[in-house]
Amino acid sequence: MIKITTELPNGRKEEYIFADGINYSSKALNFLPKKDLEAHINDVKQLQVRDNDIYLATFMKSGTHWVWEILVMLQRGNAEYETKTKEAAFLDFQSPEIVDTIPSPRVLNSHYPCKLTPTGIFQKKCKIVHVIRNPKDVFVSLFHHLSHHKEGSESESFEEFLPKLIGEYGLHFFYPWFQYVKEWERFSKENPDDIINIYYEDLKEDTVREIKKLDKFLGTNRSDDLIRNIADACDFKKLKKADEEVKVQEAFTVAANKTNPIYRKGQVGDWKNHFTVAMNDKVDEWLANNFVDTDLKIRYTL
């Protein structure tokens, strides 16, 4: 693990930790079981995987909670909310020892890129669900998510935050979005029976249709009535209410004595409320230079 200090154009300095291509704010150390990013990544790769595990792979703020709940309901055969949050099985910050205590069947989830996936997932050919969301909405959602934990001099505007996501300071925050989705696309072409790619925008457009795709891929064979009930239970407003009233939060989801608001808007196209013309042109140029040689079709509106 490497510690990096970056000086921003406004003179403010920020500290980061870096390992195996992952780049976090140094504050993330507080939530890592061993307080060491490289050690935790190695623990995740060596996680004991079970034959019936489902692995949910998503870039940050791409609908992880939403799809995790859908998968749990499909797996269990009912439209009842799990009392634990998806963070209970969130490999990026959860202790492998705790993950190992989760009874089967499990829906494991991670933001780690394909190359850092537990090797057992590939060896056992577990079913992998990869969710893709357009990067502009991802960036806006991530900005609001992280802003919740910043105070005083740490606060920044979206315009100040955006360059970190497109690598303007020499290092992408967390991991380059285009690299993340293209690595999973490459895996999909080589292992088409092991993975399904679901678009966030498609889920918003027709949730029942997309849940039917997941049901077929997983082989859970649920009835049309149950699938409609799952789609209804996983409506954004209902999930937000369940998160507040039903879920038992994991310790690392709470910071600075404030519960993290996972559900904000859940919209497609909210980026238009945050991007200036100049910012949009900059991201479009970044995508034109990097998001190439791909068959993925990204939608920015419905």
C-alpha positions in Angstrom: 0.0 0.0 0.0 1.3 3.4 -1.0 0.3 6.7 0.7 0.0 9.7 -1.7 -0.4 13.4 -1.0 -2.0 15.5 -3.8 -2.0 19.2 -3.9 -5.1 20.6 -5.7 -5.2 23.8 -7.8 -6.7 25.7 -4.8 -3.7 24.8 -2.7 -5.5 22.2 -0.5 -3.7 19.0 0.1 -5.4 15.6 0.2 -4.1 12.2 1.3 -4.8 9.0 -0.5 -4.0 5.3 -0.2 -3.2 3.3 -3.3 -2.8 -0.5 -4.0 -3.4 -2.7 -7.0 -5.0 0.1 -9.0 -7.4 1.1 -6.2 -7.2 4.7 -5.0 -9.1 5.8 -1.9 -9.1 8.8 0.4 -6.9 8.0 3.4 -10.1 8.1 5.6 -10.9 4.7 4.1 -8.3 3.2 6.4 -10.7 3.7 9.3 -13.1 1.2 7.7 -10.6 -1.5 6.6 -10.4 -4.4 9.0 -6.6 -4.6 8.9 -6.1 -0.8 8.3 -4.1 -1.8 5.2 -5.6 -1.7 1.7 -3.2 -4.1 0.1 -3.7 -6.7 2.9 -7.5 -6.4 2.5 -7.4 -6.8 -1.2 -5.4 -10.0 -0.8 -7.9 -11.3 1.8 -10.7 -10.6 -0.6 -9.0 -12.5 -3.5 -8.5 -15.5 -1.2 -12.1 -15.4 0.2 -13.7 -18.9 0.7 -16.3 -19.0 -2.0 -19.3 -21.4 -2.0 -20.8 -23.1 -5.1 -24.2 -21.3 -4.7 -22.8 -17.8 -4.1 -24.0 -15.0 -6.4 -21.4 -12.2 -7.0 -22.7 -8.7 -7.7 -20.1 -6.5 -9.4 -20.7 -2.8 -9.7 -18.8 0.4 -10.0 -19.6 2.8 -7.2 -23.1 4.4 -7.2 -24.4 2.1 -10.0 -27.4 0.7 -8.2 -25.7 -1.9 -6.0 -28.3 -1.7 -3.1 -31.2 -1.9 -5.6 -30.0 -4.9 -7.5 -28.7 -6.7 -4.4 -32.2 -6.6 -2.8 -33.6 -7.9 -6.1 -31.2 -10.8 -6.2 -31.8 -11.7 -2.5 -35.5 -11.8 -3.2 -35.1 -13.9 -6.3 -32.8 -16.2 -4.5 -35.2 -16.7 -1.5 -38.4 -16.8 -3.5 -40.2 -13.9 -1.7 -40.6 -10.2 -1.9 -39.6 -9.6 1.8 -36.8 -7.2 2.7 -33.6 -8.7 4.2 -33.0 -7.0 7.5 -29.3 -6.8 7.0 -28.0 -4.3 4.5 -26.0 -5.3 1.5 -22.9 -4.0 3.4 -23.0 -7.2 5.5 -21.7 -9.0 2.4 -19.8 -6.0 1.0 -16.3 -7.4 0.4 -14.5 -4.0 0.0 -14.8 -3.2 3.6 -16.2 -6.2 5.4 -14.0 -8.6 7.3 -13.7 -12.0 5.4 -14.3 -13.7 8.8 -17.7 -12.0 9.1 -18.6 -12.7 5.4 -17.8 -16.4 6.1 -20.5 -16.5 8.9 -23.3 -15.4 6.4 -25.5 -18.4 5.8 -26.0 -19.7 2.3 -27.3 -18.8 -0.1 -25.3 -15.5 -0.2 -25.3 -12.5 -2.5 -21.7 -11.2 -2.3 -21.1 -7.7 -3.6 -18.1 -5.6 -4.5 -16.9 -2.5 -6.3 -13.5 -4.0 -6.9 -12.5 -4.4 -10.6 -12.6 -7.8 -12.3 -8.9 -8.5 -11.7 -9.5 -8.3 -7.9 -12.5 -10.6 -7.7 -12.2 -13.5 -5.3 -10.5 -16.2 -7.4 -13.0 -18.8 -6.1 -15.8 -17.0 -7.9 -14.1 -17.8 -11.2 -12.9 -21.3 -10.2 -16.4 -22.4 -9.1 -18.1 -20.5 -12.0 -20.4 -18.7 -9.7 -23.1 -16.5 -11.3 -21.9 -12.9 -11.7 -24.2 -10.0 -12.1 -22.6 -6.9 -13.4 -24.5 -3.6 -13.3 -23.5 -0.7 -15.6 -24.7 2.9 -15.1 -23.8 5.9 -17.2 -20.7 7.6 -15.8 -22.2 11.1 -15.7 -24.9 10.1 -13.2 -22.4 7.9 -11.4 -20.1 11.0 -10.9 -23.0 13.1 -9.6 -24.2 10.4 -7.2 -20.7 9.8 -6.0 -20.1 13.5 -5.4 -23.2 13.7 -3.1 -22.3 10.4 -1.4 -18.9 11.6 -0.4 -19.9 15.2 0.3 -22.0 13.9 3.1 -18.8 13.1 5.1 -16.9 16.2 4.3 -16.8 19.1 6.7 -15.4 22.7 6.8 -12.4 23.1 4.6 -12.9 19.7 3.0 -16.1 20.8 1.3 -15.9 21.3 -2.4 -18.1 21.9 -5.4 -19.0 19.3 -8.1 -16.8 21.3 -10.5 -13.8 20.9 -8.1 -14.6 17.2 -7.6 -15.0 16.1 -11.2 -11.3 16.3 -12.3 -10.5 13.6 -9.7 -12.9 11.2 -11.4 -11.4 11.7 -14.9 -7.7 11.6 -13.8 -6.8 15.2 -14.3 -4.5 15.1 -11.3 -2.7 12.0 -12.5 -4.7 9.5 -10.7 -8.4 8.5 -10.9 -10.3 8.5 -7.7 -11.1 4.8 -6.8 -10.6 3.4 -10.3 -11.2 4.6 -13.9 -14.8 4.0 -14.8 -14.1 3.2 -18.4 -11.5 0.6 -17.4 -13.8 -1.0 -14.9 -16.7 -1.7 -17.3 -14.4 -2.7 -20.2 -12.6 -5.3 -18.1 -15.9 -6.9 -17.2 -17.0 -6.6 -20.8 -13.9 -8.5 -21.8 -14.6 -11.2 -19.2 -18.2 -11.4 -20.5 -17.1 -12.2 -24.0 -14.7 -14.9 -22.8 -17.2 -16.4 -20.3 -20.7 -15.6 -21.6 -22.4 -18.3 -19.5 -21.0 -17.0 -16.2 -22.1 -13.4 -16.2 -25.0 -11.1 -17.1 -24.6 -7.4 -17.8 -27.5 -5.3 -16.7 -27.9 -1.6 -17.4 -29.2 0.7 -14.6 -31.1 2.7 -17.2 -32.8 -0.4 -18.5 -33.9 -1.3 -14.9 -35.4 2.1 -14.5 -37.2 1.9 -17.9 -38.8 -1.6 -17.2 -37.9 -3.2 -13.9 -40.1 -6.3 -14.5 -38.5 -7.0 -17.8 -34.9 -6.8 -16.4 -35.8 -8.9 -13.3 -37.1 -11.6 -15.7 -33.7 -11.5 -17.4 -32.0 -12.0 -14.0 -34.4 -14.8 -13.1 -33.6 -16.7 -16.3 -29.8 -16.2 -15.9 -29.9 -17.4 -12.3 -32.3 -20.2 -13.0 -34.5 -19.3 -10.1 -37.7 -19.8 -12.2 -39.9 -17.4 -10.2 -43.5 -16.8 -11.2 -44.6 -13.6 -13.0 -46.6 -12.6 -10.0 -43.6 -12.8 -7.7 -41.4 -10.9 -10.2 -43.9 -8.1 -10.3 -44.1 -8.1 -6.5 -40.3 -7.9 -6.3 -40.2 -5.0 -8.7 -42.8 -3.2 -6.6 -41.0 -3.9 -3.3 -37.8 -2.6 -4.9 -39.3 0.7 -6.1 -36.9 3.5 -5.1 -39.2 5.1 -2.5 -40.0 1.8 -0.9 -36.4 0.8 -0.7 -35.5 4.1 0.8 -38.2 3.6 3.5 -37.0 0.1 4.1 -33.4 1.3 4.5 -34.6 3.7 7.2 -37.1 1.4 9.0 -36.1 -2.2 8.4 -32.4 -2.4 7.9 -29.8 -2.9 10.6 -26.8 -0.8 9.5 -23.3 -2.1 9.5 -20.8 -0.2 11.6 -18.7 1.1 8.7 -21.7 2.6 7.0 -21.9 5.2 9.7 -19.3 8.0 9.8 -19.0 11.2 11.9 -22.1 10.0 13.8 -24.2 10.4 10.7 -26.0 7.6 8.8 -25.0 7.7 5.1 -28.0 8.5 2.9 -27.6 5.7 0.3 -30.8 6.6 -1.5 -30.8 10.1 -2.8 -32.7 10.4 -6.1 -32.2 7.3 -8.1 -32.9 9.1 -11.4 -31.5 8.8 -14.9 -30.3 12.1 -16.3 -29.8 14.0 -13.0 -26.3 14.9 -14.3 -27.9 17.6 -16.4 -28.7 19.5 -13.2 -25.0 19.5 -12.3 -22.9 19.6 -15.5 -22.1 22.9 -17.2 -21.5 22.8 -20.9 -17.7 23.0 -20.3 -17.8 20.1 -17.8 -19.9 18.0 -20.2 -17.5 18.7 -23.0 -14.6 17.7 -20.8 -16.1 14.4 -19.8 -17.2 13.7 -23.4 -13.6 14.2 -24.5 -12.3 11.9 -21.7 -14.7 9.2 -22.9 -13.8 9.7 -26.5 -10.2 9.2 -25.6 -10.7 6.2 -23.3 -14.0 4.5 -23.8 -13.2 3.0 -27.2 -13.2 -0.5 -28.6 -16.3 -1.5 -26.8 -19.7 -2.8 -27.7 -21.3 -1.4 -24.5 -24.2 1.0 -25.3 -24.4 3.7 -22.6 -27.6 5.8 -22.3 -27.7 9.2 -20.5 -31.4 9.7 -20.6 -34.5 7.5 -20.9 
